[in-house]
Amino acid sequence: MRKLLALIVVLAVVTSMAGEAKCLGIFGSYWNGEDIDNGYGLGVKHKFQIIPIFAIDARASWLSFSDDPVDLNMYPLEATALAKLGMFYGGVGAGYYIFDGKDVDLDNAAGGFILAGIEIALGGLGVFGELKYTWVESKVGDATVDASGAGVNVGVLLGF
């Protein structure tokens, strides 16, 4: 319950800042982890433009991994440094990954990622798509679970 409350607080803070930079993103996610199979979920991001080609974004999301016999939820809280050239961008980031499993008790873990994406402006809205690879390992007892894997995020940008 504390993990869900923490996610709600982070989402409230991120969405309350949307008026400043006018770039709140809402997205759907897919993640294919090494030891945790396929996960699907939703997230929000808020971009802070530093200079025209450099930005930082903060992200909070939820992913559900329902691989038999394990039912697992992951709550990534991430920050990304982005460089943009035209409509294309790339970046590196770090995150804290909260794991919540019904049948397994994974430790929360820190990790890192790289991503590449595209943003297209459509008037007051925008759309984006990105490919992402994340490195994160968790522990359950003495065993290590490799949650690293490739993912895709696709969404809309509000107030673009």
Secondary structure, DSSP 8 states (H G I E B T S, - for coil): -HHHHHHHHHHHHHHHTHHHHS-EEEEEEEEEETTTEEEEEEEEEEEEEEETTEEEEEEEEEEEE--TT--EEEEEEEEEEEEEETTEEEEEEEEEEEEEESS-----EEEEEEEEEEEEEETTEEEEEEEEEEEEEEEETTEEEE--EEEEEEEEEET-
